[in-house]
Amino acid sequence: MRAIIEGLSEIQRRERLQQALTLSETSVSQGIGTQKERTLHSVLKYYLEPDAEYHEIPIGSFIADIYRDDRIIEVQTGSFTPLAKKLDAFLPEFPVTIVYPIPWHKWVHWIQPDTGEVSKGRRSPKTGHLYMLLPELYRIRPYLMHPHLCLLPILIDLREYRYQDGWGRDGKRGSHRADRVPFEIGPTKLLTGPADYISLLPDSLPESFTMKDFIKATRFSPRSASYALSALREIGVARQIGQQGRSYLYTITEEETFHAL
């Protein structure tokens, strides 16, 4: 896993992604795979493990996305909530890596529901960051310190296809997503312990901060910020140090503290 993440040049990453796109397209056309999956999920599986022999392997009552050399990789493109039961089953026996793709730069294409016509892509002004993984950690917080668990957020450039079937004059509000297709693999970070999570935090976060400061630095919604900070406190990365007016005051634990443990 680490070799795939850190040992590939930019050219090698592009070649590997192109191979994964081809393999994914072939598997769909041949009806390979037991799970109905979107393109992003399928392509990442082939990027991480090109040999489909190791995909969708039954482990007890569950299906592992990838199982090879007594290790499990789960590609999670949505909420982490469904992972809890899998982690209960997998972690006592196997090392597990959860791969979480985050849109880095995104081009949005609109599909006309009547004709199927696809618009030229327009780049979204939003930019993804690795720390966008943090709110999802709340959903698996009892497992975060398990020695068998690693997480791998990956920034990905992708094209998002949406049906123009929403409300409003342009039909875009409340529209439904059709698919996401990656075309570039960006920065990533393998998270194996609390010290690794510190490196995800934005540089603009003050040394001592309130929830309002945290929201400003991350641009999370209040709910997502609350989930993220709760998870960071759960693993000792963030801690409460007092109050500032009516707001709680927090700080980030020094990285050296974890290396000394």
N, C-alpha and C positions, 0 to 999 in steps of 0.2 A: 504493500500500500504506500509506504513512504517513498519507495523508488518511483512509483507512478506520479506521486505528487511533486516531489522535489527533484527527481532525476531527469526530467524531460526538458529539452529546450523548447522555445516557443514554436519552432518549426515542427518538432516532434509532437507537440501537443496538438497542433493543427492537423497533422497527418493522422494522428490517432483518432481525433474527433471525426475527420472525414471518413475513416474506416468504420467508426461506430455508426455514423449516419447511414452508410451503405448497408451494414449488417442489420441495423434496425429496420430499414425499409424492406429488406429481403425477408426478415422474419415475419413482418406484418403481412406481406403478400403471400407467404406460404402458410399462414395461419399458425405459426409457431408461438408457443407460450400459452399458459393456462389462465393468465390474468389479463383482463381488459385494461390496457394501459395507454397513457398518452405518450406522445413522441419524446418529450423531455425525459421522462422516466426510463423509457426504453433505450434511448441513446446513451444516457449515463451508465446504464448497466453494461452496455457493450464497450463504452469507453474504459470503465474500470476493469472489466473482464470480457475480452473479445470472444472467448469460447462459451457458446450457449449451453454446453454440457453442464456448466456450473451455475446456470440460472434457474430460479424457481425450484429450489430443492426442498422437499418435505423434511422438516425437522420436528418430530413429535406431531402436535396438532396444527402446526403452522407451516407456512411456506416462506423460506428465506429467499430474498431477491438474488443473492449470490452466496454460495457456500463452496469454499475451496481451502484445502490445507488446514482444515479444522478452524476456519475463521469465517465469520458471517459479515456481509455488507448489506445494509438496508438503505435503499434510496428513498428518501421521504421528501416529496415535492409539496406536501400540504401540512396540515396540523400534525403535531407529534402525539396527540391524544391516543390514536389507535395503536401506538407503539408499546404502550405500557404492558399489555398482556404478552406481547412477543418478548419483551425484555425480561419479564418474569420467567419465561420458559428458556430463553437463550443464554442469559448472562451466567447462570451457575455453571454452565458447561463449556461455553465458547466465548472467545473474544468477539466483540461486536463493534462495528464502525457504522455510525449513522451519517449518511451523506445528505447534505441539505443544499440544494442549488438556490442561489439568490440572483435575481435579475440584476446585472451590473448596468448595462445599457440595453434599452429595449426599443424595438421598432414595432409599432402597432399597425396591423392591417385589418381593414373592415370588410366583412363578407356580407353581401346583399342576400338576405334570406330567400328572396323570390328567384333571383337569377343565378346565385352562386358567384357572382362577379366579385373579385378581390381587389381592393384598392391598393395603390402604391403605399408602401410603409412610411409612417411618420415617426421620427424619433421622439420618445417620451422625454420630458425635461428631468425626470427623476433619475437619480443615480443610486445604485445599490452599494451597500457596505457589508463587510463580514459580520459586524455586530448586529445585523438584523436577525441573526440566529437567536439572539438572547431571549426574546419573549417566549419562544417555543420551549426553552429549557424548563420553564415553570411546569409544563405538562409532564415532564419526566424527572422532576427534581429528586424523588427518592432514589434514583439510579445514578445520579451525576457523579458520585464519588466511588462508584463501583470500579474496581481495578480492571475489569474486563471491557469497560466502555470507553470508546473514543468517538469524537464527533468531527466531521469534516465539512464545514461550510465552503462552498465554491461559488465564486462570482462568475456569472455566465452572460455573455452577450446573446440575445435571442430575438426571434421574431414571434410576436404574439398575434394570433388570429382570433378576432372576435366577431360574432354575429351582430349586425346592426339591427337588433331586435328589441332594444330598450324603449324607454319613454322619452318624451321631449321631442322637439322639432327634428333633431338629427338622429334620434333613435339610439343614442349612445349611452345615456344614463340607465343603469340597471341592465346593461347588455350581458350576454352570456359568452364566456370564453370557449372557443372551439379547440385550440391547441397552442402549444408553444414549441418552437423548433430552435434549438441552440445552433450557433455558428461560430462561437469563439469561447474558449476556456480561459478565464482570467485568474486573478490571485486566489489563493486558498490558504487554509491554515489547519493543520492537524492538531486537535485539542485532546490532550491526554491527561490533563490535570488542571487545578485551579490557576496556576501561574500562567498557563496558556491563554486563559480567558481575559486576563488583564491586558494582554496585547491587542485584544479586539476593540477595547474602549476608545472612543474618539478623543483626540488630543485636546479638544476644546473643553473637556469636562474638568471643572476646577478641582483642586486638591481636596477641599471640603465642599459639599454640594447638597442642595435640597432636591426634592422631587421635581420642582419647577426647573432647576438647573439641568437635571438629568434629561428631562423632556426637551429642553432647548438644544442640548448637545447632540442628542440622538435623533431628534425629530419624530420620536414615537408618539402615538396617541397616549393619553393619560393611562388607559387600561394596559396597553402594551408596555409602557414604561414601568407600571406597577408590577407586572408579571416578570419583566426582565430584572428589576432590582430585587424582587423577592428571591429569584433563582440565584442571583449573585450573592445574596446574603446567606442563602442555604449552604453554599459551598465555601463560605468564608472570604470571598473576594471583596465584598462590600460589607461594611459594618456601620451601625448607628453610633454616633459619638456625642449626640446632644440635640439641642433644639436651637432654631433661629426664629424667634417669634413663635408663631403657631406651627411652624414647619419642622419636621425632623431633619437633622443634619447627618450626612453620611460621609464616609471617606473610603478610599480603595486601599486594601491591605498591600503593603510593600511586597514586591515579587520575591525578594530575598527570604521573606518569612517562610514561603512554601518550599524553597530550595533547602532550607535548614531542617525541614521536617524529615 
